[in-house]
Amino acid sequence: MKAKPRGFFITLEGIDGTGKSTQFRLLVKHLRSRGYCVCATREPGGTHVGEQIRRILLASRTASLAPFAELALMYAARAQHLAEVVRPALARGEVVVSDRFNDASFAYQGYGRKLGTATVRALDRVICGRTQPDLTLVLDLAPRLALGRAHGREVCRNSTRGRFEAQGMKFHERVRAGYLAIARQDPRRVRLVRADRPIAEIQAEIRALVDRFLARRHA
């Protein structure tokens, strides 16, 4: 019996306020309209356990959470996410699209929290192993603009800022530097997408990048 081909794993990344979640939803809709079987998911979260961990990680009342504890919780949620969602979907031959994955840990905990990439990589080898994104799109925006957008979003929702949004400019500058470093180190997988443009223009570029990637893989 012929084995089913492995699916494709696409991730969207970027600091808070880049419009990543909006672009994620539009990309999923586009791929489904083209007939792909898409598993749309997010991190932290994606599973019942992961969503419980997400509430802990993003709640402003857990501001004193130690950086190593934060990293461990991220990878605990990721381990469940991989076992319950990502790996089964890839085995079924689906296109998995995730709003954040392991690059977020390198950027937020490795760079933002100053834990270092070696520390994150040690956990990543154990938890993720060979399950890595095939294509990653990083929405890039200056932290000053991104945080302004994020603050406006919370005002509209009449909610308070989460833990990560409340970290301040220096923290988000380090996170952005982390994403830029990841893009430089792995240019074949990671594509930078300027997020200082209209939503439709950004989405057009994302669709072109993803369509090209899938066409090459299918060929």
trRosetta pair geometry for C-beta under 8 A, 3 or more apart (Angstrom, degrees):
i j d omega theta_ij theta_ji phi_ij phi_ji
4 91 7.3 82 77 165 118 56
4 92 6.9 -22 121 -156 153 27
4 93 4.9 -101 161 -42 112 119
5 93 5.5 76 73 -116 71 107
6 90 5.4 8 -168 166 87 93
6 91 7.0 -30 -119 -98 73 36
6 93 6.9 -170 -171 -99 10 57
7 39 7.9 68 135 13 166 116
7 89 6.3 -58 39 134 157 74
7 90 4.4 -133 47 -135 99 51
7 91 7.6 -41 2 11 100 18
7 92 6.7 11 -37 73 126 61
7 93 4.8 131 -67 -173 84 22
7 94 4.5 -15 -107 61 156 39
7 95 5.8 -151 -177 -71 110 32
7 96 6.1 102 114 -13 131 87
8 90 7.9 170 12 -124 12 87
8 95 5.0 -7 60 -120 95 76
8 96 7.1 -161 93 30 47 70
8 134 5.1 -80 -160 41 80 151
8 135 7.4 13 172 12 111 105
8 213 7.8 137 -170 130 146 110
8 214 6.6 -132 13 -104 172 85
8 217 6.3 93 -88 113 130 172
9 86 7.0 45 -119 -164 120 107
9 90 6.2 -17 -60 -91 102 122
9 96 4.9 -7 -114 64 67 111
9 98 7.5 -2 -169 3 84 112
9 131 7.4 130 -67 -175 168 77
9 132 7.4 156 85 109 143 33
9 133 4.9 -132 118 -126 103 50
9 134 4.9 123 55 0 73 90
9 135 7.7 164 92 30 54 64
10 27 7.9 -128 122 147 139 140
10 95 6.6 8 7 179 114 95
10 96 6.9 170 30 88 65 57
10 97 4.9 -16 75 -107 103 73
10 98 7.4 165 89 21 52 68
10 133 6.7 78 -126 -158 18 102
10 134 6.6 -46 -70 60 59 91
10 135 4.9 -12 -115 69 81 98
10 136 7.5 169 -162 -84 52 38
10 137 7.4 19 -179 -3 96 101
10 210 6.4 35 -132 -123 154 110
10 213 7.8 126 -97 95 115 150
11 97 7.6 163 -89 -159 32 49
11 98 4.9 -22 -111 67 81 94
11 99 8.0 155 -157 -96 68 8
11 100 6.8 23 -169 -167 107 8
11 101 4.3 -85 -116 8 145 119
11 103 6.8 149 112 17 144 117
11 133 4.4 -75 2 -104 115 145
11 135 7.5 176 28 93 63 53
11 136 4.7 -13 67 -113 97 83
11 137 7.4 -172 94 28 51 66
12 20 5.3 156 141 -166 115 98
12 23 6.3 174 -148 95 150 108
12 24 5.0 -142 39 -83 153 94
12 27 7.3 162 -58 24 134 151
12 97 7.4 30 -13 -179 101 90
12 98 7.3 -165 25 92 71 49
12 99 5.6 -24 62 -117 107 54
12 100 7.2 -45 81 -44 64 44
12 136 7.6 167 -87 -160 21 62
12 137 5.2 -20 -112 69 69 98
12 139 6.9 25 -175 -16 95 104
13 20 7.1 -64 146 -130 9 142
13 100 6.1 93 -105 -107 69 59
13 101 7.6 -80 -72 32 104 71
13 103 5.0 -46 -92 89 157 128
13 104 6.0 -158 -130 -66 103 80
13 107 7.2 131 179 0 127 150
13 136 6.0 12 2 -177 119 107
13 137 7.1 165 27 85 72 47
13 138 4.7 -28 77 -106 100 73
13 139 7.2 -173 89 20 45 71
13 179 6.3 179 129 -126 121 118
14 18 3.8 -73 144 42 138 158
14 20 4.6 -179 49 -69 118 125
14 138 5.6 138 -73 -169 77 61
14 139 3.6 -28 -70 60 156 85
14 140 6.6 -133 -123 -66 104 35
14 141 7.1 54 -173 14 121 94
14 146 8.0 -156 156 -125 101 139
14 179 6.8 67 -110 -129 42 164
14 195 6.6 89 -152 -42 152 152
15 18 5.9 109 63 -33 64 113
15 107 7.9 -130 -75 150 75 136
15 141 7.0 -122 55 59 104 88
15 143 6.3 -50 120 -102 166 79
15 146 5.2 61 97 149 112 165
15 172 5.4 87 -158 -159 142 98
15 175 5.3 115 -98 106 105 123
15 176 5.4 -40 -36 -71 135 85
15 179 7.2 -120 -38 -9 83 144
16 146 6.3 121 89 156 53 110
16 147 7.3 58 89 -94 98 60
16 150 4.8 47 138 -94 103 146
16 164 5.9 143 -33 113 139 114
16 165 5.3 -108 114 -86 162 85
16 172 7.4 -87 39 -117 91 122
17 141 6.9 -118 106 85 88 140
17 145 7.4 172 133 116 123 60
17 146 3.4 128 86 178 117 69
17 147 5.7 -142 -8 -66 165 23
17 148 7.2 112 -168 53 145 48
17 149 4.0 133 -165 71 98 103
17 150 3.5 -82 -73 -39 107 94
17 151 8.0 7 -100 -2 132 62
17 153 7.4 -159 -109 3 76 128
17 165 7.7 109 -39 -119 107 103
18 139 3.9 141 147 113 134 119
18 140 7.2 35 -131 -32 136 4
18 141 4.6 175 -112 12 87 124
18 146 5.5 -17 -62 -120 67 114
18 149 7.7 134 -60 69 19 148
18 195 4.3 -22 -166 177 90 174
19 22 4.9 -47 -174 41 80 118
19 23 5.8 81 127 -22 88 101
19 139 6.4 -136 64 177 79 158
19 141 8.0 94 12 -31 92 148
19 149 7.3 -62 -50 161 81 156
19 195 5.7 171 36 -163 108 114
19 199 6.6 -143 -174 -105 145 87
19 202 6.9 87 98 79 137 167
20 23 5.8 -63 -149 41 30 108
20 24 6.1 38 152 -27 67 106
20 99 6.5 124 137 -151 105 94
20 100 7.8 66 143 -49 146 84
20 139 5.0 -158 -83 26 84 139
20 195 7.9 -40 -59 -111 69 144
21 24 5.3 -45 -145 30 34 120
21 25 6.7 34 156 -19 63 100
21 99 5.8 42 -106 -143 71 143
22 25 6.0 -55 -154 33 31 108
22 26 6.5 25 152 -14 65 108
22 199 6.3 -67 133 -135 136 121
23 26 5.7 -56 -145 40 34 110
23 27 6.1 36 156 -22 68 107
23 137 7.9 -119 132 112 136 135
23 139 6.5 152 24 -70 155 138
23 199 7.5 -155 -75 -154 79 81
23 202 6.0 -77 -97 124 124 118
23 203 6.0 -163 -129 -88 82 78
23 206 5.9 137 -173 -35 115 166
24 27 5.9 -58 -148 35 26 109
24 28 6.5 26 156 -19 63 106
24 40 7.6 121 160 -155 99 106
24 42 7.7 66 164 -91 161 100
24 97 6.8 156 -158 147 84 113
24 99 4.4 3 -115 -86 165 103
25 28 5.9 -54 -149 35 30 111
25 29 6.5 31 153 -18 64 107
26 29 5.7 -55 -150 37 32 113
26 30 6.4 36 151 -22 65 106
26 199 7.7 149 -38 168 158 104
26 203 4.8 -56 123 -123 148 132
26 206 7.8 97 92 74 110 139
27 30 5.5 -52 -148 34 33 114
27 31 6.4 30 157 -17 67 105
27 97 6.3 -172 109 -157 115 152
27 203 7.2 -154 -63 -142 73 87
27 206 5.7 -83 -85 135 116 129
27 207 6.9 -166 -116 -79 77 71
27 210 6.5 117 -153 -20 114 163
28 31 6.0 -56 -147 37 29 107
28 32 6.4 26 156 -15 64 108
28 38 5.5 158 -151 140 80 152
28 40 4.5 27 -123 -93 144 131
28 97 5.5 -162 -85 72 88 148
29 32 6.0 -59 -148 39 28 109
29 33 6.3 30 153 -22 64 108
30 33 5.7 -59 -152 34 29 112
30 34 6.7 21 153 -13 63 108
30 203 7.7 163 -43 179 141 107
30 207 5.4 -108 177 -109 164 113
30 210 7.8 111 98 75 130 140
31 34 5.7 -61 -153 39 34 109
31 36 4.4 -49 168 53 92 132
31 38 4.9 105 101 -73 124 135
31 95 5.9 -118 176 88 145 150
31 97 7.0 167 19 -38 155 141
31 210 7.2 -77 -76 142 107 141
32 35 7.7 90 -177 -43 33 10
32 36 6.4 -91 -87 63 35 77
32 38 5.3 -88 -67 15 86 127
34 211 7.9 -173 -97 -107 167 98
36 94 7.8 104 166 -159 87 64
36 95 4.9 0 170 11 131 134
36 214 7.7 -74 -84 -141 139 156
37 92 7.6 -89 113 122 140 111
37 93 7.4 62 59 100 127 82
37 94 4.7 -89 108 -118 99 88
37 95 6.9 143 78 18 53 79
38 94 6.6 142 -116 -179 15 102
38 95 5.1 -33 -107 74 69 98
38 96 7.8 140 -163 -99 59 21
38 97 5.9 -7 -166 7 108 113
39 85 6.7 159 169 177 131 90
39 86 7.7 164 112 -109 142 43
39 89 3.8 -32 -24 -144 163 153
39 94 4.8 80 -17 125 103 141
39 95 7.1 -179 23 85 72 44
39 96 4.6 -22 68 -108 110 70
39 97 7.2 163 80 24 55 63
40 97 5.4 -16 -109 68 66 100
41 45 7.7 -172 177 101 80 86
41 46 4.2 46 -174 -122 111 111
41 81 7.0 140 157 -160 139 109
41 85 5.4 111 -102 156 157 147
41 86 7.1 -119 55 -71 157 79
41 96 6.8 -20 21 -165 115 92
41 97 7.4 150 28 82 66 51
41 98 5.0 -24 78 -107 88 81
41 99 7.4 -147 105 21 42 76
42 45 4.9 8 91 69 92 118
42 46 5.6 -173 57 -62 49 85
42 98 6.3 153 -99 -163 29 70
42 99 3.9 -13 -115 56 92 104
42 100 6.4 49 -165 40 69 93
43 46 6.2 -18 -74 -17 63 121
43 50 7.3 -79 -121 -172 65 132
43 74 7.8 67 169 -161 112 84
43 77 6.7 135 -147 120 87 119
43 78 6.4 31 -134 -91 134 83
43 81 6.2 -12 -93 -89 101 173
43 98 6.2 30 -8 174 100 118
43 99 7.0 -173 27 87 61 62
43 100 4.4 -121 65 98 92 99
43 101 5.7 111 15 -96 145 41
43 104 6.6 179 98 36 117 146
44 50 5.7 -158 170 -175 74 90
44 53 5.6 -100 165 103 133 102
44 54 4.3 179 99 -89 100 83
44 57 5.6 78 35 35 153 154
44 58 7.9 -161 51 -32 115 102
44 73 7.6 4 -122 133 157 90
44 74 6.0 -114 -80 -126 119 64
44 77 4.3 38 -153 110 102 165
44 78 7.6 -80 -116 -52 78 72
44 100 7.7 -45 -28 99 43 135
45 50 4.5 125 -149 128 17 107
45 51 4.7 51 -136 -85 87 65
45 53 7.8 -158 -76 65 47 87
45 54 4.4 12 -67 -50 90 147
45 77 6.9 0 -35 -177 24 130
45 81 7.6 72 91 -90 32 122
46 50 4.9 -5 50 81 72 159
46 51 7.6 -176 30 -50 30 81
46 77 7.8 114 38 167 97 96
46 81 4.4 61 77 -124 137 106
46 84 7.7 149 126 81 97 109
46 85 5.1 -104 161 15 115 164
46 86 7.8 15 164 -41 153 89
46 98 7.4 -16 -85 -130 138 105
47 50 4.1 92 47 8 81 108
47 51 6.9 -148 83 -9 39 83
47 77 7.7 177 45 -163 102 73
47 80 4.9 -126 59 134 153 110
47 81 5.6 -150 -9 -88 112 58
47 84 4.7 78 -102 73 134 149
47 85 6.1 -141 -63 -26 96 116
48 51 6.1 -55 -149 32 26 108
48 52 6.9 27 152 -18 60 104
49 52 5.8 -57 -157 33 34 112
49 53 6.5 30 149 -15 67 106
49 76 8.0 -106 147 142 116 93
49 77 7.0 -172 118 -119 86 64
49 80 4.6 -107 75 -161 129 171
50 53 5.6 -55 -149 39 35 110
50 54 6.2 45 149 -28 66 103
50 77 4.1 96 -128 -159 80 94
50 78 7.9 96 -113 -57 116 29
50 80 5.4 -161 -52 83 93 122
50 81 5.3 65 -78 -64 149 96
51 54 5.2 -42 -146 28 36 121
51 55 6.9 43 154 -24 62 95
52 55 6.0 -48 -158 26 33 112
52 56 7.2 31 146 -14 61 102
53 56 5.6 -54 -157 35 40 112
53 57 6.2 35 150 -19 71 109
53 73 5.3 174 -165 -180 112 97
53 74 8.0 165 149 -87 129 28
53 76 6.2 -179 -109 90 154 107
53 77 4.2 -145 77 -73 148 113
54 57 5.7 -60 -144 40 31 109
54 58 6.0 6 168 -1 69 115
54 77 6.8 102 -51 -125 74 153
55 58 6.6 -67 -135 47 22 95
55 59 6.0 35 164 -42 62 111
56 59 6.2 -53 -144 16 21 115
56 62 5.8 68 -178 -43 66 167
56 65 7.8 114 155 -89 92 145
56 73 6.5 -115 93 -161 125 151
57 62 7.3 -84 -111 82 15 143
57 65 7.6 -115 -122 78 52 175
57 70 6.6 103 -130 -143 94 82
57 73 5.8 179 -74 115 106 134
57 74 7.0 93 -109 -74 148 75
57 77 7.9 -61 -22 -22 141 149
57 163 7.0 -121 156 40 52 140
58 162 4.4 -36 -175 -155 86 130
58 163 5.9 -156 -152 19 32 99
58 164 7.1 -48 -122 2 72 100
59 62 4.9 76 77 6 97 102
59 162 7.3 -56 -83 -143 11 81
59 163 6.7 33 74 -35 32 110
60 63 6.2 7 180 -55 55 100
60 160 5.8 -53 -17 116 154 124
60 161 6.7 95 -87 88 125 62
60 162 6.2 -139 -59 -142 81 32
60 163 5.8 179 -100 -66 45 65
60 166 6.5 75 -122 -7 101 152
62 65 4.7 32 156 -40 97 114
62 163 6.5 -44 75 -75 83 140
63 163 5.9 -176 -99 -123 62 97
63 166 7.4 -57 -112 90 113 137
65 69 5.4 -128 -176 88 84 120
65 70 5.2 102 130 -65 118 93
65 73 7.9 -41 -172 5 138 144
65 163 7.5 2 27 -148 122 157
66 69 4.2 88 61 7 88 109
66 70 6.9 -151 92 -10 44 85
67 70 5.5 -52 -148 33 32 116
67 71 6.5 31 155 -17 65 103
67 109 6.4 137 -174 -147 91 88
67 113 4.0 149 -136 179 122 134
67 114 7.6 -53 -137 56 166 70
67 115 5.6 -174 148 -63 126 110
68 71 5.6 -50 -147 37 35 112
68 72 6.2 36 153 -20 66 106
68 115 7.0 137 -81 -115 67 129
69 72 5.7 -54 -146 38 31 112
69 73 6.3 32 154 -19 64 105
70 73 5.9 -57 -150 36 28 109
70 74 6.5 33 151 -22 63 104
70 109 6.2 -177 104 -102 108 113
70 113 6.8 177 68 -78 138 160
71 74 5.6 -52 -151 31 32 115
71 75 6.5 19 157 -8 65 107
71 105 6.5 94 -137 -156 82 107
71 109 4.4 114 -88 -160 99 158
71 113 7.4 -137 -51 64 105 154
71 115 6.2 25 -55 -40 147 176
71 119 7.3 -7 -179 132 170 112
71 120 6.7 -122 -147 -100 127 79
71 123 6.8 166 156 2 109 164
72 75 6.1 -62 -149 43 30 103
72 76 6.2 37 151 -26 66 105
72 123 7.8 -142 -100 -118 54 148
73 76 5.4 -49 -143 32 33 116
73 77 6.5 33 157 -16 64 103
74 77 6.1 -60 -157 37 28 108
74 78 6.3 26 147 -20 64 111
74 104 7.7 -149 -158 101 135 103
74 105 5.3 152 130 -98 147 110
74 109 6.7 -136 15 -31 154 141
75 78 5.0 -49 -139 39 40 117
75 79 6.2 50 157 -28 67 97
75 105 7.1 59 -62 -110 86 156
75 123 4.9 -88 -90 164 163 130
75 124 7.7 -122 -111 -77 121 52
75 127 5.0 -144 -168 -48 105 166
76 79 5.9 -47 -149 27 29 112
76 80 7.0 23 153 -10 59 104
77 80 6.0 -61 -157 39 33 108
77 81 6.1 36 148 -24 67 111
78 81 5.3 -54 -143 38 34 117
78 82 6.2 36 158 -21 67 103
78 101 7.6 99 -128 -161 113 65
78 102 6.8 77 -140 -81 151 84
78 105 7.8 -46 -43 -41 150 138
78 127 5.7 67 100 153 114 138
78 128 7.0 -41 150 -67 128 92
79 82 6.0 -52 -148 34 27 110
79 83 6.4 19 157 -12 61 111
79 127 5.0 -95 -79 -145 90 105
80 83 5.9 -62 -146 42 30 107
80 84 5.7 3 167 1 69 120
81 84 6.5 -67 -129 48 19 94
81 85 5.4 -40 -169 39 61 116
81 86 5.9 49 140 -13 81 110
82 85 7.4 -56 -90 55 9 73
82 86 4.8 -44 -122 50 49 120
82 87 5.4 52 172 -21 72 106
82 127 7.1 152 7 163 149 83
82 128 6.7 -169 -83 -111 150 59
82 131 5.9 122 -143 91 121 158
83 87 6.5 -7 -110 32 25 125
84 88 7.2 -41 165 6 23 126
85 88 6.7 -93 -162 42 11 102
85 89 6.2 1 166 -13 58 118
85 96 7.8 121 141 -134 89 123
86 89 6.1 -68 -150 38 23 107
86 90 6.3 18 159 -15 64 110
86 96 5.6 76 -137 -156 72 161
86 98 7.2 -11 -96 -61 112 136
86 131 6.5 105 123 174 127 136
87 90 5.7 -54 -142 38 32 111
87 91 6.2 35 157 -21 65 107
87 131 6.1 -67 -82 -105 94 148
88 91 5.6 -57 -148 36 31 114
88 92 6.5 28 154 -18 65 106
89 92 5.7 -57 -151 37 33 110
89 94 4.4 -67 179 57 87 128
89 96 4.9 113 103 -79 132 107
90 93 7.7 55 179 -67 34 17
90 94 6.9 -92 -80 54 28 76
90 96 5.9 -46 -63 -16 83 129
90 131 7.5 -174 17 -134 162 105
95 214 7.5 -18 -104 -104 135 126
98 101 4.9 75 98 -59 139 103
98 133 7.8 -119 44 -94 115 111
100 103 7.7 -132 -154 62 62 82
100 104 4.4 20 -159 -41 106 146
101 104 6.6 144 63 5 25 101
101 133 5.9 145 63 -52 151 116
101 136 7.8 -117 45 -108 115 112
102 105 5.4 -44 -161 27 56 113
102 106 6.8 55 146 -16 74 97
102 124 5.6 93 -163 -125 138 117
102 128 5.6 -25 -65 -60 150 157
102 132 7.4 -69 40 -126 137 74
102 133 7.7 -157 36 -14 95 102
103 106 5.5 -52 -153 37 43 112
103 107 6.1 35 152 -14 72 109
103 133 7.5 -39 -22 13 112 139
103 136 5.9 94 -21 -153 152 154
103 138 7.6 -106 137 -85 151 108
103 179 7.1 72 158 -115 114 76
103 182 5.5 96 -147 -170 110 166
103 190 7.6 127 -109 -103 152 123
104 107 5.8 -60 -143 44 31 106
104 108 5.5 8 167 -1 71 117
105 108 6.3 -57 -120 50 24 94
105 109 5.1 -18 -167 28 66 116
105 110 6.7 77 135 -18 62 98
105 120 5.2 160 132 -149 102 123
105 123 7.8 -99 154 81 151 126
105 124 7.2 171 82 -73 138 108
106 109 7.5 -36 -85 57 9 79
106 110 4.4 -16 -160 17 46 144
106 111 7.0 43 146 -10 60 96
106 117 5.7 30 -147 -122 96 90
106 120 5.1 168 -94 110 61 158
106 121 7.7 48 -99 -59 104 75
106 124 7.9 3 -60 -53 97 148
106 178 6.0 173 126 176 78 118
106 182 6.1 111 101 -80 138 125
107 110 6.7 19 -29 50 11 99
107 111 5.5 -32 -156 34 40 120
107 112 6.6 46 141 -20 59 104
107 175 4.9 66 158 -161 95 73
107 176 7.8 56 -164 -65 117 15
107 178 3.6 154 -129 104 63 128
107 179 4.9 24 -110 -56 137 76
107 182 6.8 -64 -65 -17 97 135
108 111 7.3 15 -35 55 7 81
108 112 4.6 -26 -157 26 41 137
108 113 6.8 37 144 -12 60 97
108 164 7.0 -39 -141 -127 127 126
108 175 5.5 19 -93 -119 56 114
108 178 7.5 -143 -32 67 31 159
109 112 6.6 -21 -60 56 16 94
109 113 4.7 -19 -145 30 50 126
109 115 5.1 -11 156 23 83 134
109 119 8.0 -108 132 96 108 114
109 120 5.9 138 88 -86 109 117
110 113 7.4 61 9 51 12 85
110 115 5.6 -79 -108 67 36 89
110 116 6.0 -53 -154 110 76 14
110 117 4.5 54 -163 -84 137 56
110 119 6.9 174 -108 60 78 92
110 120 4.3 -62 -69 -12 110 140
110 178 6.2 131 82 -135 100 134
111 114 7.3 10 -176 -78 24 44
111 117 7.7 20 -51 -61 77 87
111 174 4.8 -178 149 157 92 89
111 175 5.9 147 91 -99 113 36
111 177 6.0 -168 -173 80 143 91
111 178 3.1 -147 8 -68 153 121
111 181 7.4 155 -79 28 140 134
112 167 7.2 24 -177 148 118 163
112 171 5.3 50 -159 -174 95 82
112 172 7.5 17 -117 -86 112 30
112 174 5.0 142 -101 95 46 111
112 175 4.2 16 -70 -70 112 90
112 178 6.7 -71 -31 -10 74 144
114 174 7.4 -48 -61 -176 79 155
115 119 4.7 -99 151 68 100 145
115 120 6.5 106 97 -45 118 89
116 119 4.9 93 73 3 90 103
116 120 7.4 -167 98 -1 50 87
117 120 5.6 -58 -149 42 42 109
117 121 5.8 44 153 -25 73 108
118 121 5.6 -54 -142 37 29 113
118 122 6.6 38 155 -29 62 100
119 122 5.9 -50 -156 23 29 114
119 123 7.3 19 152 -7 60 102
120 123 6.1 -62 -161 40 37 105
120 124 6.0 37 147 -25 71 113
121 124 5.2 -56 -140 39 34 117
121 125 6.3 43 160 -28 67 98
122 125 6.2 -49 -153 25 26 110
122 126 7.2 15 152 -8 57 107
123 126 5.9 -66 -158 40 36 106
123 127 5.8 9 160 -1 76 117
124 127 6.2 -64 -130 50 28 96
124 128 5.0 -19 -170 27 71 118
125 128 7.4 -38 -85 56 11 80
125 129 6.6 58 -176 -93 44 48
126 129 7.3 -22 172 -59 9 80
128 131 5.2 -124 -173 69 72 85
128 132 6.3 80 153 -77 124 69
133 136 4.8 80 112 -60 150 95
133 189 6.6 116 99 -180 94 122
134 189 7.1 -147 166 -135 27 97
134 213 7.5 134 126 171 106 127
134 217 7.6 32 167 -87 146 145
135 189 6.3 -155 -111 -163 36 65
135 191 7.3 -2 -170 4 91 110
135 209 7.5 160 -179 144 134 102
135 210 6.9 149 112 -110 154 69
135 213 5.0 15 -76 -155 153 165
136 182 8.0 -53 102 137 150 124
136 186 8.0 48 39 102 125 125
136 189 5.7 41 17 143 96 92
136 190 4.7 -22 74 -106 108 72
136 191 7.2 169 88 24 55 67
137 190 8.0 165 -85 -156 20 56
137 191 5.4 -22 -110 69 65 97
137 193 5.5 15 -175 -10 98 128
137 206 5.8 58 -156 -127 163 96
137 209 6.5 125 -95 95 117 148
137 210 7.7 -47 -47 -60 135 96
138 179 5.0 154 -157 180 139 117
138 182 7.3 140 -67 81 149 115
138 183 5.8 -101 29 -69 147 119
138 190 6.0 22 -13 -172 115 103
138 191 7.1 179 23 85 76 43
138 192 5.3 -33 71 -107 102 59
138 193 6.7 164 77 21 46 77
139 193 5.3 -37 -101 75 57 101
139 195 4.1 67 177 -67 97 127
139 202 7.3 37 -124 -165 110 133
140 176 7.3 98 -144 -152 80 100
140 179 7.0 -176 -98 114 89 131
140 180 7.3 78 -121 -79 128 88
140 192 5.1 6 -16 -164 134 101
140 193 6.7 155 13 68 83 43
140 194 6.0 -46 67 -105 95 42
140 195 5.9 173 64 3 36 97
141 145 5.3 -105 168 83 107 115
141 146 4.6 129 99 -64 117 102
141 149 8.0 -4 135 10 157 139
141 194 7.7 100 -78 -168 68 54
141 195 4.1 -67 -52 71 109 114
141 196 5.7 140 -120 -56 90 81
142 145 4.9 79 68 13 90 104
142 146 6.8 -169 88 -9 41 92
142 176 7.7 36 -134 -132 32 168
142 196 7.6 32 9 -70 90 127
143 146 5.4 -59 -136 43 34 112
143 147 5.8 30 168 -18 72 108
143 169 5.8 127 121 -149 132 71
143 172 3.9 134 -135 115 129 117
143 173 5.3 -91 -4 -68 151 64
143 175 7.9 112 -92 56 119 99
143 176 5.8 -123 -52 -22 99 138
144 147 6.4 -56 -144 37 20 104
144 148 6.6 24 153 -20 57 110
144 169 6.9 19 -80 -126 70 116
145 148 5.7 -58 -152 35 31 115
145 149 6.5 31 153 -18 65 105
145 196 6.6 21 126 -103 168 101
146 149 5.8 -55 -154 35 32 111
146 150 6.3 30 151 -19 66 107
146 172 6.9 -164 79 175 126 141
146 195 7.7 51 -89 94 99 136
147 150 5.4 -50 -142 37 36 113
147 151 6.2 39 156 -21 66 103
147 165 7.0 141 -134 -158 83 81
147 169 7.0 -92 -7 -93 160 71
147 172 6.3 -171 -57 16 115 172
148 151 5.9 -53 -147 35 28 110
148 152 6.5 29 153 -18 62 107
149 152 5.7 -58 -151 37 31 112
149 153 6.4 35 151 -23 65 105
150 153 5.6 -51 -151 32 32 115
150 154 6.7 29 153 -17 64 103
150 161 7.6 70 136 -126 108 99
150 165 5.1 -157 145 -129 139 122
151 154 5.9 -56 -152 36 33 108
151 155 6.5 37 150 -22 66 104
151 161 7.1 -25 -106 -84 71 115
151 165 7.5 158 -70 175 65 124
152 155 5.6 -51 -149 32 34 114
152 156 6.5 35 153 -19 65 104
153 156 5.8 -55 -153 34 31 112
153 157 6.4 17 153 -7 65 111
154 157 5.7 -62 -144 47 34 105
154 159 5.1 -101 -156 74 81 80
154 160 6.8 3 -177 168 130 8
154 161 5.7 -46 -91 -79 173 62
154 165 7.3 149 -42 128 140 166
155 158 7.4 25 -179 -76 32 41
161 165 4.2 -129 -167 94 102 118
161 166 4.6 131 114 -62 124 91
162 165 5.0 87 53 15 75 104
162 166 6.9 -150 92 -7 35 96
163 166 6.0 -73 -152 39 24 107
163 167 7.2 45 151 -51 60 93
164 167 5.8 -29 -162 -13 39 119
167 171 3.7 -68 136 66 119 162
167 172 6.7 138 81 -41 109 81
168 171 5.3 96 66 9 75 105
168 172 7.3 -156 100 0 39 93
169 172 6.0 -68 -150 43 32 104
169 173 6.1 35 155 -24 70 107
170 173 5.6 -53 -147 34 31 114
170 174 6.6 32 154 -18 63 103
171 174 5.9 -59 -159 34 31 110
171 175 6.5 29 148 -18 66 105
172 175 5.3 -46 -143 35 40 115
172 176 6.3 43 155 -19 67 101
173 176 5.8 -51 -147 37 31 111
173 177 6.4 36 151 -20 63 105
174 177 5.5 -52 -148 36 33 114
174 178 6.5 41 149 -25 63 101
175 178 5.4 -50 -155 29 33 117
175 179 6.8 32 150 -16 64 100
176 179 5.7 -52 -152 35 36 110
176 180 6.4 34 152 -17 67 105
177 180 5.7 -55 -147 39 33 111
177 181 6.3 36 152 -22 65 105
178 181 5.7 -55 -149 34 30 112
178 182 6.5 33 153 -20 64 104
179 182 5.6 -51 -149 33 34 114
179 183 6.5 34 153 -19 65 104
180 183 5.6 -52 -150 35 33 113
180 184 6.5 34 152 -19 65 104
180 192 7.6 33 -114 -95 68 134
181 184 5.7 -54 -149 36 33 111
181 185 6.2 27 156 -16 66 111
182 185 5.9 -62 -146 40 28 108
182 186 6.3 -27 172 29 66 106
182 190 5.8 152 128 -89 89 169
183 186 7.1 -83 -134 60 20 71
183 187 6.7 56 168 -95 62 63
183 190 4.4 -134 -113 120 62 129
183 191 7.6 93 -136 -118 107 4
183 192 5.2 40 -144 -53 158 102
184 187 6.9 -5 -149 -59 24 94
186 189 4.7 -22 151 42 112 107
186 190 5.0 85 90 1 94 110
187 190 6.5 -73 -113 59 26 82
191 209 5.4 -169 94 -151 169 147
193 202 6.2 94 157 -156 118 89
193 205 5.7 155 -137 106 108 128
193 206 6.1 18 -116 -74 161 85
193 209 7.5 -107 -77 -8 117 153
194 197 5.9 72 109 -12 101 111
194 202 7.5 -129 86 -105 61 93
195 202 6.2 44 -120 -115 56 142
197 201 4.5 -85 143 85 124 129
197 202 5.4 154 75 -54 102 87
198 201 4.6 88 63 7 86 106
198 202 7.1 -157 92 -6 43 87
199 202 5.9 -60 -151 38 30 109
199 203 6.2 26 156 -18 67 110
200 203 5.7 -56 -144 39 30 111
200 204 6.3 38 154 -26 64 103
201 204 5.7 -48 -149 28 31 114
201 205 6.9 27 153 -14 61 102
202 205 6.0 -59 -158 36 33 108
202 206 6.4 31 149 -18 67 108
203 206 5.5 -54 -144 38 36 113
203 207 6.1 37 157 -20 68 104
204 207 5.9 -53 -146 36 28 110
204 208 6.4 30 154 -20 62 107
205 208 5.7 -55 -149 35 32 112
205 209 6.4 31 155 -18 66 106
206 209 5.8 -56 -149 37 31 110
206 210 6.2 22 158 -12 66 111
207 210 5.9 -60 -142 43 29 106
207 211 5.8 28 161 -19 67 111
208 211 6.0 -54 -138 39 25 109
208 212 6.2 26 160 -19 61 110
209 212 6.0 -60 -151 36 24 110
209 213 6.3 25 154 -20 62 110
210 213 5.6 -54 -147 36 32 114
210 214 6.3 26 158 -14 67 107
211 214 6.0 -57 -145 40 29 106
211 215 6.1 32 155 -22 64 109
212 215 5.7 -55 -146 35 28 113
212 216 6.4 28 156 -18 63 106
213 216 6.0 -58 -153 35 28 109
213 217 6.4 22 154 -15 64 109
214 217 5.7 -56 -145 39 33 111
214 218 6.1 30 158 -17 68 108
215 218 6.0 -57 -145 39 27 107
215 219 6.3 30 154 -23 63 108
216 219 5.7 -56 -149 34 29 113
